[in-house]
Amino acid sequence: MKQRNKDLTEGDIKKQLFSMAIPMIFGMMGMVIFNLADTYFLGRLGVGELAAISFSFPVIMFINSLSQGVGIGTSSLISRNIMVTDRESVKMMASRALFLGLLIVLIFVIIGQFTIRPLFTVLGASGETFDDVVSYMHIWYFGVPFVVFPMIGNNIVRATGDTFMPGMLMLSSAVINIILDPLLIFGIGPFPHMGIRGAALATVLARGVSFVFIMVILIKREKLFTLALGKVRDVLKTWKQVLYVAGPAALAMLIAPLSIGFITRLLSTYGKEAVAAFGVASRVEMFALMVIGALGSVLIIFIGQNVSKQKFGRIFTALKYARAFSLAWGALVFVLLLIFRHSIASIFTSDAKVIGIAASYFLIVGSSYGFQGLGMLSMASFNGLNKPFSSMVFSMIRLLVLYVPLAWIGSKFFALNGIFWAGFIANIVAGILAFGFLYRSVCKMEGSCLKKQ
C-alpha cells in the first residue's frame, strides 16, 4: 500500500476541491445513512422506539463532538505540517493525537455510564421510552473507543491529501450497520430479537470493523502510528498544539447537542410525536447538508496546506467557489423538500402526526440550509486557518445567542412552528455573519484587505 500524499498548494483549485470532496460525500453519506438506518428500522417497531433514539441523539452527538474536535485539531495540525515537516515528526504528532482523543472520550464515557438514568430523566424521557433509552445507551457506550480511533484516524489520512480511503471506510461502516440492523433488531434467522438493543449492538460492531481497517492504513500504508510517543514534554507539546484547535472546535460542536437537548426538552412538552418528528427531521437534515460538510472537511486541509506556504490567493478563490456552491445546493435541497417533504417523512414512520410535524420543519428550516452551509464552511475554514476561537464564537452565536432563546420565545407564542422559525432565523443570520468575518480574516492575514474588498 503506497502513501497518497497530495500537494494542494499548486494546481487547479476547483478540480482539487471537487476531486477531494467527492469521496468525502460518499463517506458522509455513509455516516448519515448509518443514522438513518437506525431511525428507519426502529420506526418499524413504533413511535416509542423512535422517540427513544431521538432522546439519545444529543448524548451521542456530545461524544462524537469530542472525537471530532480532536480529529479537527489533528487534521489542522497535520495539514499545516505535512508539506514542511519531516515524516517522523508528523508520525509522532498523529500518534499522540490518537491517544489524546481516546483518553478524553473514555473519561466522559465512564461518567456517562453512571449518569444515564438521571440525564435522560432531565431530558424528559419517561415510561417505556425511558427504559428503551437506557437499554440503548448501556450498549452504545461500550463501543465508543471504536468510534474515536476511526474518526481521528480518518482526519489524519485526510490531512495528507487522501480523502478516498477515509470516505470508503466510512461508507463501508454504514453498509455493515445496514446489514446488521434488521438482523439484530427483528431477530431474523439465527439472530436474537433484541429490539432497540440490537440497533446499539449493530453500531458497535460496524464501528469495530472501521477501527481495524483505519489502524491498518495508519500503520502499514501511511506509517503514521507508533506506540513510542517520546518524552512526556514532547507529548504535552503536541497535545497543546492539537487542543489549541480541538478545544474550541469540540466546544463549538458540543454546543450543538446541548442546544438540541434543550430543543428536545421543549418539544417533549408537545408529546412523543413531536420528539420523534424532530429526530426524523434532524437525520434528514444531516443527509441534506452532508455535501456541504464534505466540502468543509476538504477546506480544512486545503487551507491548512496553503497557509503553511502563505498562498492566500488560492484560499480566496476556494472560498468564492465554496460560497457559490453552498447557496446553490441549499436552494436545490429546499426545492426537493418543498415537493417531497411528506413523502420523505413517511419513509421513517406511518404516524400521520409525526409526518405532519416533520414536514413543517422541512418547509420552514429547509429554506435556510444554504446559509447554514455558509456557517459550516466558515467554521471549517477558521480551523484550517488555525483560528479556532472564531469558529467557536460563531457556533455560539448561532445556537446560544439566536436559536435557543428564539426557540423558547417562539414556543411561547407560536407553539411548534415558533421553534422551527427560530432555527430558520439562526441559520441565516449566523451564516452571513460568519462568512463575512472569515473573508475579512483572510484579508488581514494576507495584509491586503482593501485590495480584496
C-alpha positions as CSV (number, residue, x, y, z in Angstrom):
1,M,0.0,0.0,0.0
2,K,1.5,3.3,-1.1
3,Q,1.2,6.6,0.6
4,R,-1.1,9.0,-1.3
5,N,0.1,12.5,-0.1
6,K,-1.2,15.3,-2.3
7,D,0.2,18.8,-2.7
8,L,-2.7,21.2,-2.6
9,T,-0.6,24.4,-2.9
10,E,-0.3,24.0,-6.6
11,G,-2.7,23.2,-9.4
12,D,-6.3,23.7,-10.4
13,I,-8.3,24.7,-7.3
14,K,-11.7,23.8,-8.5
15,K,-10.6,20.4,-9.6
16,Q,-8.8,19.7,-6.3
17,L,-11.8,20.7,-4.2
18,F,-14.1,18.6,-6.4
19,S,-11.9,15.5,-6.5
20,M,-11.4,15.6,-2.8
21,A,-14.9,16.4,-1.8
22,I,-16.5,13.5,-3.9
23,P,-15.0,10.7,-1.7
24,M,-15.9,12.6,1.4
25,I,-19.5,13.0,0.2
26,F,-19.8,9.2,-0.1
27,G,-18.2,8.8,3.3
28,M,-20.5,11.3,5.0
29,M,-23.4,9.8,3.1
30,G,-22.4,6.5,4.7
31,M,-22.4,8.1,8.2
32,V,-25.8,9.8,7.6
33,I,-27.2,6.5,6.2
34,F,-25.8,4.9,9.3
35,N,-28.0,7.0,11.5
36,L,-31.0,6.9,9.1
37,A,-30.9,3.1,9.1
38,D,-31.3,3.1,12.9
39,T,-34.2,5.6,12.6
40,Y,-35.8,3.6,9.7
41,F,-35.7,0.2,11.3
42,L,-36.6,1.4,14.8
43,G,-39.5,3.3,13.3
44,R,-40.9,0.0,12.2
45,L,-41.1,-1.0,15.9
46,G,-43.2,2.0,16.8
47,V,-43.2,5.7,17.9
48,G,-41.9,4.8,21.3
49,E,-38.6,3.4,20.0
50,L,-38.3,6.2,17.5
51,A,-38.7,8.7,20.3
52,A,-36.1,6.8,22.4
53,I,-33.4,7.1,19.8
54,S,-34.3,10.7,19.4
55,F,-33.7,11.3,23.1
56,S,-30.3,9.6,22.7
57,F,-29.3,11.8,19.8
58,P,-27.9,14.8,21.9
59,V,-25.7,12.5,24.0
60,I,-24.4,10.6,21.0
61,M,-23.6,14.0,19.4
62,F,-21.8,15.0,22.6
63,I,-19.4,12.1,22.5
64,N,-19.0,12.4,18.7
65,S,-18.2,16.1,19.1
66,L,-15.4,15.4,21.5
67,S,-13.9,12.9,19.0
68,Q,-14.5,15.2,16.0
69,G,-12.9,18.1,17.9
70,V,-9.7,16.2,18.4
71,G,-10.0,15.0,14.8
72,I,-10.3,18.6,13.5
73,G,-7.4,19.7,15.7
74,T,-5.3,16.9,14.4
75,S,-6.3,17.5,10.8
76,S,-5.4,21.2,11.1
77,L,-2.0,20.4,12.7
78,I,-1.0,17.7,10.2
79,S,-2.2,19.7,7.2
80,R,-0.1,22.7,8.3
81,N,3.0,20.4,8.7
82,I,2.7,17.6,6.1
83,M,4.4,19.8,3.4
84,V,7.0,21.5,5.5
85,T,8.0,19.0,8.3
86,D,9.8,15.6,8.3
87,R,7.7,12.5,8.2
88,E,8.9,11.2,11.6
89,S,7.7,14.3,13.3
90,V,4.3,14.1,11.6
91,K,4.1,10.4,12.7
92,M,4.6,11.4,16.4
93,M,2.0,14.2,16.1
94,A,-0.5,11.8,14.7
95,S,0.1,9.1,17.3
96,R,0.0,11.5,20.2
97,A,-3.3,12.9,18.9
98,L,-4.9,9.5,18.7
99,F,-4.1,8.7,22.3
100,L,-5.3,12.2,23.4
101,G,-8.7,11.6,21.8
102,L,-9.0,8.2,23.4
103,L,-8.1,9.5,26.8
104,I,-10.6,12.4,26.7
105,V,-13.5,10.4,25.4
106,L,-13.0,7.5,27.8
107,I,-13.3,9.8,30.8
108,F,-16.7,11.1,29.5
109,V,-17.8,7.5,28.7
110,I,-17.1,6.4,32.3
111,I,-19.1,9.4,33.6
112,G,-21.8,8.7,31.0
113,Q,-22.4,5.1,32.1
114,F,-23.1,6.2,35.7
115,T,-25.4,9.1,34.7
116,I,-27.7,7.5,32.1
117,R,-30.8,7.5,34.2
118,P,-30.6,11.0,35.8
119,L,-29.6,12.5,32.5
120,F,-32.5,11.2,30.4
121,T,-34.9,12.0,33.2
122,V,-33.8,15.6,32.9
123,L,-34.2,15.4,29.1
124,G,-37.8,14.4,29.6
125,A,-37.8,10.7,28.8
126,S,-40.4,8.6,30.7
127,G,-42.2,5.3,30.8
128,E,-41.3,2.6,28.2
129,T,-39.4,5.2,26.2
130,F,-37.1,5.8,29.2
131,D,-36.4,2.1,29.5
132,D,-35.6,1.9,25.8
133,V,-33.1,4.8,26.0
134,V,-31.3,3.2,29.0
135,S,-31.0,-0.2,27.2
136,Y,-29.7,1.5,24.0
137,M,-27.1,3.7,25.8
138,H,-25.6,1.0,28.0
139,I,-24.5,-1.0,24.9
140,W,-23.6,2.1,22.8
141,Y,-21.2,3.4,25.4
142,F,-19.1,0.2,25.2
143,G,-18.4,0.9,21.5
144,V,-17.1,4.4,22.0
145,P,-13.4,3.5,21.6
146,F,-14.3,2.1,18.2
147,V,-15.8,5.5,17.3
148,V,-12.8,7.6,18.5
149,F,-9.9,5.9,16.6
150,P,-11.6,5.8,13.2
151,M,-12.8,9.4,13.5
152,I,-9.4,10.8,14.4
153,G,-7.5,8.3,12.1
154,N,-9.6,9.4,9.1
155,N,-8.7,13.0,9.8
156,I,-5.1,12.1,9.8
157,V,-5.3,10.4,6.5
158,R,-7.3,13.2,5.0
159,A,-4.7,15.7,6.1
160,T,-2.2,14.0,3.9
161,G,-4.5,14.9,0.9
162,D,-6.1,11.4,0.6
163,T,-9.9,11.6,1.1
164,F,-10.7,8.5,-0.9
165,M,-9.7,5.9,1.6
166,P,-11.4,7.6,4.6
167,G,-14.5,8.1,2.6
168,M,-14.7,4.4,1.6
169,L,-14.1,3.3,5.2
170,M,-17.0,5.5,6.4
171,L,-19.2,4.1,3.7
172,S,-18.3,0.5,4.4
173,S,-19.1,1.0,8.1
174,A,-22.6,2.2,7.1
175,V,-23.2,-0.8,4.8
176,I,-22.3,-3.2,7.7
177,N,-24.6,-1.3,10.0
178,I,-27.5,-1.5,7.5
179,I,-27.0,-5.3,7.1
180,L,-26.8,-5.9,10.9
181,D,-29.6,-3.6,11.9
182,P,-32.6,-5.6,10.7
183,L,-30.9,-8.9,11.7
184,L,-30.4,-7.9,15.4
185,I,-33.4,-5.6,15.8
186,F,-36.0,-8.0,14.5
187,G,-34.2,-11.3,15.2
188,I,-34.0,-12.6,11.6
189,G,-32.8,-16.1,11.1
190,P,-30.4,-17.3,13.8
191,F,-30.1,-13.8,15.3
192,P,-31.9,-13.0,18.6
193,H,-34.7,-10.4,18.6
194,M,-33.1,-7.5,20.5
195,G,-35.2,-4.5,19.6
196,I,-33.6,-1.2,20.3
197,R,-30.6,-3.0,21.9
198,G,-29.9,-4.7,18.5
199,A,-29.5,-1.2,16.9
200,A,-26.9,-0.3,19.5
201,L,-25.0,-3.6,19.1
202,A,-25.0,-3.2,15.3
203,T,-23.5,0.2,15.7
204,V,-20.7,-1.1,17.9
205,L,-19.9,-4.0,15.6
206,A,-19.9,-1.8,12.5
207,R,-17.6,0.8,14.2
208,G,-15.3,-2.1,15.3
209,V,-14.7,-3.1,11.7
210,S,-13.8,0.6,10.9
211,F,-11.3,0.6,13.8
212,V,-9.4,-2.4,12.4
213,F,-9.2,-1.0,8.9
214,I,-8.1,2.5,9.8
215,M,-5.4,1.2,12.1
216,V,-4.1,-1.0,9.2
217,I,-4.0,2.1,7.0
218,L,-2.2,4.2,9.5
219,I,0.4,1.5,10.4
220,K,1.0,-0.3,7.1
221,R,0.5,2.4,4.4
222,E,0.9,5.8,6.0
223,K,3.5,4.8,8.6
224,L,1.8,7.4,10.9
225,F,1.3,5.4,14.1
226,T,3.6,4.3,16.9
227,L,3.3,3.3,20.5
228,A,6.5,5.1,21.3
229,L,5.2,8.6,21.9
230,G,8.5,10.1,23.0
231,K,9.3,12.3,26.0
232,V,6.5,13.5,28.2
233,R,7.5,17.1,27.4
234,D,7.1,16.5,23.7
235,V,3.8,14.6,24.1
236,L,2.4,17.5,26.1
237,K,3.7,20.0,23.5
238,T,1.8,18.1,20.7
239,W,-1.3,17.8,22.9
240,K,-1.2,21.5,23.4
241,Q,-1.0,22.2,19.7
242,V,-3.9,19.8,19.0
243,L,-6.0,21.2,21.8
244,Y,-5.5,24.8,20.7
245,V,-7.8,23.9,17.8
246,A,-9.5,20.8,19.2
247,G,-10.7,22.6,22.4
248,P,-12.6,25.4,20.7
249,A,-13.7,23.0,17.9
250,A,-15.1,20.4,20.3
251,L,-16.7,23.1,22.4
252,A,-18.3,24.6,19.3
253,M,-19.7,21.1,18.4
254,L,-20.6,20.4,22.0
255,I,-22.8,23.4,21.9
256,A,-24.9,21.7,19.3
257,P,-26.0,18.6,21.3
258,L,-26.6,20.8,24.4
259,S,-28.7,23.1,22.4
260,I,-30.5,20.2,20.7
261,G,-31.1,18.7,24.2
262,F,-32.8,22.0,25.2
263,I,-34.8,22.0,22.0
264,T,-35.8,18.3,22.6
265,R,-36.9,19.3,26.1
266,L,-39.1,22.0,24.6
267,L,-40.5,19.6,22.0
268,S,-41.3,16.9,24.7
269,T,-44.0,19.2,26.1
270,Y,-45.9,18.6,22.8
271,G,-45.8,14.8,23.1
272,K,-43.6,12.0,21.9
273,E,-44.7,12.6,18.3
274,A,-43.0,15.9,18.3
275,V,-39.8,14.4,19.6
276,A,-40.0,11.6,17.1
277,A,-40.6,14.1,14.2
278,F,-37.6,16.2,15.3
279,G,-35.5,13.0,15.3
280,V,-36.6,12.2,11.8
281,A,-36.1,15.8,10.6
282,S,-32.6,16.1,12.2
283,R,-31.4,13.0,10.4
284,V,-32.8,14.0,7.1
285,E,-31.1,17.4,7.7
286,M,-27.8,15.7,8.2
287,F,-28.3,13.9,4.9
288,A,-29.2,17.2,3.1
289,L,-26.1,19.0,4.5
290,M,-23.6,16.2,4.1
291,V,-22.3,17.5,0.8
292,I,-21.5,20.9,2.4
293,G,-20.0,19.1,5.3
294,A,-17.7,17.1,2.9
295,L,-16.6,20.4,1.3
296,G,-15.9,21.8,4.8
297,S,-13.7,18.9,5.7
298,V,-11.7,19.4,2.5
299,L,-11.4,23.2,3.1
300,I,-9.6,22.5,6.5
301,I,-6.9,20.5,4.6
302,F,-6.7,22.8,1.6
303,I,-6.5,26.0,3.7
304,G,-4.0,24.4,6.1
305,Q,-1.6,23.4,3.4
306,N,-1.9,26.8,1.6
307,V,-1.4,28.8,4.9
308,S,1.8,26.9,5.5
309,K,3.1,28.3,2.3
310,Q,1.4,31.7,2.5
311,K,-0.7,31.2,-0.6
312,F,-3.7,33.4,0.3
313,G,-4.8,34.0,-3.3
314,R,-5.7,30.3,-3.6
315,I,-7.6,30.5,-0.3
316,F,-9.7,33.4,-1.6
317,T,-10.5,31.6,-4.8
318,A,-11.5,28.4,-2.8
319,L,-13.8,30.4,-0.6
320,K,-15.6,32.0,-3.5
321,Y,-16.3,28.6,-5.0
322,A,-17.5,27.3,-1.6
323,R,-19.9,30.3,-1.1
324,A,-21.5,29.8,-4.5
325,F,-21.8,26.1,-4.1
326,S,-23.4,26.3,-0.6
327,L,-26.1,28.8,-1.7
328,A,-26.9,26.8,-4.9
329,W,-27.0,23.5,-3.0
330,G,-29.2,24.9,-0.3
331,A,-31.7,26.2,-2.9
332,L,-31.8,22.8,-4.6
333,V,-32.4,20.9,-1.4
334,F,-35.2,23.3,-0.4
335,V,-37.0,22.7,-3.7
336,L,-36.8,19.0,-3.2
337,L,-38.1,19.3,0.3
338,L,-40.9,21.6,-0.8
339,I,-42.1,19.0,-3.2
340,F,-41.4,15.7,-1.4
341,R,-41.4,16.7,2.3
342,H,-44.4,14.4,3.3
343,S,-43.0,11.5,1.3
344,I,-39.6,11.8,2.8
345,A,-41.0,11.9,6.4
346,S,-43.2,8.9,5.6
347,I,-40.2,6.8,4.8
348,F,-39.4,6.6,8.5
349,T,-42.9,6.4,10.1
350,S,-46.5,5.8,9.2
351,D,-47.8,8.0,12.1
352,A,-49.7,10.9,10.4
353,K,-48.9,13.3,13.2
354,V,-45.2,12.7,13.1
355,I,-45.2,13.1,9.3
356,G,-47.0,16.4,9.6
357,I,-44.7,17.9,12.2
358,A,-41.6,16.7,10.3
359,A,-43.0,18.2,7.0
360,S,-43.5,21.6,8.8
361,Y,-39.8,21.5,9.9
362,F,-38.6,20.8,6.3
363,L,-40.8,23.6,5.0
364,I,-39.6,26.3,7.5
365,V,-36.0,25.3,8.4
366,G,-35.2,23.8,5.0
367,S,-35.3,27.2,3.3
368,S,-32.3,28.3,5.3
369,Y,-29.9,25.4,4.5
370,G,-27.8,27.4,2.0
371,F,-27.0,29.9,4.8
372,Q,-26.5,27.2,7.3
373,G,-24.0,25.8,4.9
374,L,-22.1,29.1,4.8
375,G,-21.8,28.9,8.6
376,M,-20.5,25.3,8.4
377,L,-17.9,26.2,5.7
378,S,-16.8,29.2,7.7
379,M,-16.2,27.2,10.9
380,A,-14.2,24.6,9.0
381,S,-12.2,27.3,7.3
382,F,-11.4,29.1,10.6
383,N,-9.9,25.8,11.9
384,G,-7.8,25.4,8.7
385,L,-6.5,29.0,9.4
386,N,-5.6,28.0,12.9
387,K,-8.2,30.4,14.2
388,P,-10.4,28.0,16.2
389,F,-11.9,30.6,18.6
390,S,-13.6,32.4,15.7
391,S,-15.2,29.1,14.8
392,M,-16.4,28.6,18.3
393,V,-17.8,32.2,18.6
394,F,-20.0,31.9,15.6
395,S,-21.2,28.5,16.7
396,M,-22.2,30.1,20.0
397,I,-23.9,33.0,18.1
398,R,-26.0,30.6,16.0
399,L,-27.1,28.2,18.8
400,L,-26.9,30.0,22.2
401,V,-27.4,33.6,21.2
402,L,-30.0,33.0,18.5
403,Y,-31.5,29.5,18.2
404,V,-32.1,28.6,21.9
405,P,-33.5,31.9,23.1
406,L,-35.7,32.4,20.0
407,A,-36.9,28.8,20.2
408,W,-38.1,29.4,23.8
409,I,-39.8,32.6,22.8
410,G,-41.2,31.1,19.7
411,S,-42.7,28.1,21.6
412,K,-44.5,30.5,23.9
413,F,-46.2,32.5,21.1
414,F,-46.3,30.2,18.1
415,A,-46.1,26.6,19.6
416,L,-44.1,24.1,17.5
417,N,-43.7,26.3,14.4
418,G,-42.2,29.0,16.6
419,I,-39.4,26.6,17.5
420,F,-38.8,25.9,13.8
421,W,-38.8,29.6,12.8
422,A,-36.1,30.1,15.4
423,G,-33.9,27.7,13.5
424,F,-34.6,29.5,10.3
425,I,-33.5,32.9,11.7
426,A,-30.4,31.5,13.4
427,N,-29.2,29.8,10.3
428,I,-29.5,32.9,8.1
429,V,-28.1,35.5,10.5
430,A,-25.2,33.3,11.7
431,G,-24.2,32.1,8.2
432,I,-24.0,35.7,6.8
433,L,-22.0,37.0,9.7
434,A,-19.6,34.0,9.9
435,F,-18.7,34.0,6.2
436,G,-18.2,37.8,6.1
437,F,-15.9,37.7,9.1
438,L,-14.0,34.7,7.5
439,Y,-13.3,36.7,4.3
440,R,-12.1,39.6,6.3
441,S,-9.8,37.4,8.4
442,V,-8.1,36.0,5.4
443,C,-7.7,39.6,4.1
444,K,-6.0,40.6,7.3
445,M,-3.6,37.6,7.2
446,E,-2.6,38.5,3.7
447,G,-2.4,42.2,4.5
448,S,-4.4,43.4,1.6
449,C,-8.0,43.8,2.8
450,L,-8.7,47.0,0.9
451,K,-7.5,45.4,-2.4
452,K,-9.5,42.2,-1.9
453,Q,-12.7,44.0,-0.9
